[in-house]
């Protein structure tokens, strides 16, 4: 199993719209994530969002990122998330500080 942790930041006042968009997740994106066996949960702390995702391998993440729906979804979500100067969502990778059980990498 390959696990990732990311943090993103909401644009001010955009949480309700962010939540609505995820509650109405595009079927094409849902299908792509399911086909690559990706599981994900996102937690909120103030204006920060913490993503924890798992996949069978790093290659599954690559396949999702290369799928045609991903750039369209990211552009859609860039409307409610902080972006860099080129308009790309700022995803900050989180280093793993502790792992137990199936999350341990031996």
HELIX and SHEET records of a PDB file:
HELIX    1   1 UNK A   15  UNK A   23  1                                   9    
HELIX    2   2 UNK A   27  UNK A   35  1                                   9    
HELIX    3   3 UNK A   58  UNK A   66  1                                   9    
HELIX    4   4 UNK A   68  UNK A   77  1                                  10    
HELIX    5   5 UNK A  101  UNK A  103  5                                   3    
SHEET    1   A 4 UNK A  39  UNK A  45  0                                        
SHEET    2   A 4 UNK A  48  UNK A  55 -1                                        
SHEET    3   A 4 UNK A   2  UNK A   9 -1                                        
SHEET    4   A 4 UNK A  92  UNK A  93 -1                                        
END                                                                             
